[in-house]
């Protein structure tokens, strides 16, 4: 079950733009080889307390988690594709925002759902 956790600074107050960005990231991951849209869990988390260097006014960071076993090339492709989407979103400030993507894999046996009980 892949997850996208989109964290963003509270000074990016455009909720509609952030919802649209989350939709775009969700769809992009779902359109990627070996992922199914209906299995992806996506959510956005507003950060009211944060620091981002001296010159940036805000940030958007996506953490993408999924089961282990996907090739490094695919993981890099996902990170680059999602970052490109984030950077192209002019509604959120474009280049004035620190954008980043982190790809993580669940440790085998350490992701448990209610279906596993």
Buried (B, 14 or more C-beta within 10 A) or exposed (E): EBBBBBBBBEBBEBEEBBEBBBEBBBBBBBEBEEBEBEEBEBEBEBBEEBEBEEEBEBBBBBBBBBEEEBEEEBBEBBBEBBBEBBBEBEEBBEEEBBBBBEBEBBEEEEBEEEEEE
